[in-house]
Amino acid sequence: MRFIKTVAALAAVAAPALAVQPAFAQSEWTESRFQRDGDEYVVKTSQVGETTRLKGYVVGKMVNFDLNVRGDRVRGKVNNTNVEFRRKDAAELASN
């Protein structure tokens, strides 16, 4: 369940990250931090075409992620485990 909550928290940050990204390719990474359920997440975002890339980790824990967000779909890896889900499904999990 902890893994699912972590993935849900990452998906929750995807929505605001997409809102601030321009529509053109971005050559640099933008770093942000947020807290959820007592954990601090460090997230770097980059926009390439219609895909937003999210890379980062949870401070003080062995949790890292590398996700690609395109439309409502999120695909990538969390702790070297492949994940794929809809952002709206993850938002529902995060609110539980």
Residue frames relative to the residue before (quaternion, step in Angstrom):
aa qw qx qy qz dx dy dz
M 1.0000 0.0000 0.0000 0.0000 0.00 0.00 0.00
R 0.6033 0.5678 -0.3544 0.4336 3.59 1.03 -0.74
F 0.6342 0.5317 -0.3223 0.4595 3.59 0.99 -0.87
I 0.6576 0.5080 -0.3042 0.4658 3.59 0.93 -0.91
K 0.6521 0.5059 -0.3165 0.4677 3.60 0.94 -0.83
T 0.6312 0.5266 -0.3315 0.4631 3.60 1.02 -0.78
V 0.6662 0.4884 -0.2997 0.4773 3.58 0.88 -0.92
A 0.6391 0.5235 -0.3266 0.4591 3.58 0.98 -0.80
A 0.6452 0.5096 -0.3239 0.4681 3.59 0.98 -0.78
L 0.6406 0.5159 -0.3262 0.4659 3.58 1.01 -0.75
A 0.6521 0.5021 -0.3153 0.4725 3.56 0.99 -0.79
A 0.6161 0.5545 -0.3480 0.4379 3.57 1.04 -0.72
V 0.6713 0.4743 -0.3047 0.4812 3.59 1.04 -0.69
A 0.5434 0.6376 -0.4039 0.3675 3.59 1.15 -0.41
A 0.6332 0.5574 -0.3451 0.4115 3.61 0.92 -0.79
P 0.7046 0.4217 -0.2971 0.4872 3.66 0.73 -0.87
A 0.6106 0.5558 -0.3595 0.4347 3.59 1.03 -0.67
L 0.6595 0.5037 -0.3070 0.4659 3.57 1.00 -0.78
A 0.6371 0.5674 -0.3290 0.4050 3.57 1.00 -0.77
V 0.7475 0.4027 -0.2269 0.4771 3.61 1.04 -0.67
Q 0.5706 0.6104 -0.3846 0.3923 3.59 1.23 -0.12
P 0.4367 -0.6796 0.5154 0.2861 3.60 -0.97 0.77
A 0.6062 -0.5962 0.3947 0.3483 3.59 -1.23 0.40
F 0.6684 0.4891 -0.3083 0.4680 3.60 1.18 -0.31
A 0.6654 -0.5024 0.3612 0.4175 3.57 -1.27 0.30
Q 0.2062 -0.7693 0.5976 0.0923 3.54 -0.96 0.94
S 0.3270 -0.7885 0.4907 0.1747 3.57 -0.67 1.06
E 0.7355 0.3736 -0.2390 0.5121 3.62 1.16 -0.35
W 0.4528 -0.6426 0.5451 0.2914 3.48 -1.35 0.33
T 0.2236 -0.7438 0.6158 0.1328 3.55 -1.10 0.76
E 0.2113 -0.8016 0.5488 0.1075 3.60 -0.72 1.05
S 0.0340 0.7709 -0.6357 0.0236 3.54 -1.11 0.78
R 0.2210 -0.7496 0.6100 0.1310 3.55 -1.31 0.36
F 0.0671 0.7772 -0.6253 0.0206 3.54 -1.17 0.60
Q 0.3143 -0.7354 0.5694 0.1902 3.55 -1.26 0.41
R 0.0716 0.7674 -0.6337 0.0670 3.53 -1.14 0.78
D 0.8515 -0.0094 -0.0374 0.5230 3.57 -0.89 1.00
G 0.7295 -0.4560 0.2335 0.4533 3.57 0.99 0.85
D 0.6401 0.4939 -0.3302 0.4871 3.60 1.27 0.02
E 0.2780 -0.7389 0.5878 0.1768 3.57 -1.12 0.70
Y 0.1761 -0.7878 0.5876 0.0554 3.55 -0.80 1.11
V 0.1616 -0.7390 0.6463 0.1001 3.55 -1.09 0.82
V 0.0110 -0.8249 0.5612 -0.0662 3.56 -0.58 1.18
K 0.1364 -0.7451 0.6476 0.0828 3.54 -0.98 0.92
T 0.1045 -0.8040 0.5841 0.0377 3.57 -0.90 0.95
S 0.0017 0.7642 -0.6449 0.0091 3.50 -1.22 0.65
Q 0.2702 -0.7624 0.5714 0.1389 3.56 -1.02 0.83
V 0.0395 0.7618 -0.6453 0.0401 3.57 -0.92 0.97
G 0.8078 -0.1009 0.0203 0.5805 3.56 -0.26 1.25
E 0.7926 -0.2507 0.2175 0.5115 3.58 -0.78 -1.06
T 0.6294 0.5387 -0.3220 0.4583 3.59 1.29 0.01
T 0.1865 -0.7471 0.6288 0.1082 3.54 -1.01 0.91
R 0.2192 -0.7695 0.5903 0.1065 3.56 -0.86 0.99
L 0.0891 -0.7753 0.6250 0.0181 3.56 -0.94 0.99
K 0.0410 0.7772 -0.6249 0.0608 3.57 -0.74 1.08
G 0.3470 0.7585 -0.5152 0.1971 3.55 -1.03 0.66
Y 0.3310 -0.7210 0.5789 0.1884 3.51 -1.34 -0.40
V 0.4364 -0.6306 0.5630 0.3081 3.52 -1.39 0.16
V 0.4708 -0.7024 0.4600 0.2710 3.58 -0.71 1.11
G 0.8460 0.1728 -0.1512 0.4812 3.56 -0.93 0.99
K 0.7143 0.3664 -0.2512 0.5408 3.60 1.25 0.13
M 0.5026 -0.6451 0.4893 0.3030 3.51 -1.24 0.47
V 0.4209 0.6716 -0.4910 0.3615 3.58 0.71 1.10
N 0.0925 0.7731 -0.6232 0.0736 3.56 -0.76 1.07
F 0.0990 -0.8063 0.5825 0.0289 3.53 -1.20 0.51
D 0.0555 -0.7428 0.6669 0.0219 3.50 -1.33 0.53
L 0.0760 0.8360 -0.5283 0.1275 3.57 -0.15 1.32
N 0.2062 -0.7304 0.6370 0.1354 3.53 -1.26 0.61
V 0.1172 -0.7922 0.5982 0.0272 3.55 -0.78 1.08
R 0.0968 0.7701 -0.6223 0.1013 3.53 -0.78 1.09
G 0.8053 -0.0182 -0.0446 0.5909 3.55 -0.46 1.22
D 0.7837 -0.2679 0.2321 0.5101 3.57 -0.79 -1.04
R 0.6182 0.5750 -0.3305 0.4219 3.61 1.27 -0.15
V 0.1092 -0.7535 0.6462 0.0520 3.53 -1.09 0.84
R 0.0490 0.7858 -0.6124 0.0716 3.57 -0.83 1.03
G 0.4135 0.7107 -0.5134 0.2455 3.54 -1.12 0.61
K 0.5524 -0.5934 0.4688 0.3506 3.53 -1.18 -0.66
V 0.0634 -0.7236 0.6857 0.0474 3.50 -1.22 0.75
N 0.8225 -0.0985 0.0017 0.5602 3.59 -0.54 1.20
N 0.6836 -0.5244 0.2623 0.4346 3.55 0.88 1.07
T 0.5601 0.5410 -0.4124 0.4728 3.59 1.20 0.51
N 0.4347 -0.6969 0.5041 0.2670 3.58 -0.81 0.98
V 0.0275 -0.7778 0.6279 -0.0023 3.55 -1.02 0.89
E 0.0534 0.7617 -0.6450 0.0312 3.53 -1.26 0.56
F 0.2196 0.7695 -0.5670 0.1956 3.55 -0.75 1.07
R 0.5034 -0.5979 0.5170 0.3491 3.54 -1.36 0.13
R 0.5576 -0.6122 0.4390 0.3487 3.57 -1.03 0.72
K 0.6631 0.5110 -0.3256 0.4394 3.59 0.92 -0.83
D 0.6240 0.5253 -0.3441 0.4650 3.63 1.07 -0.65
A 0.6601 0.5068 -0.2992 0.4668 3.56 1.00 -0.84
A 0.6116 0.5498 -0.3504 0.4482 3.59 1.05 -0.72
E 0.6358 0.5183 -0.3254 0.4704 3.59 1.04 -0.74
L 0.6495 0.5074 -0.3129 0.4720 3.60 0.98 -0.80
A 0.6658 0.5235 -0.3068 0.4342 3.56 0.95 -0.89
S 0.6775 0.4965 -0.3031 0.4501 3.57 1.08 -0.61
N 0.5788 0.5914 -0.3779 0.4153 3.65 1.23 -0.22
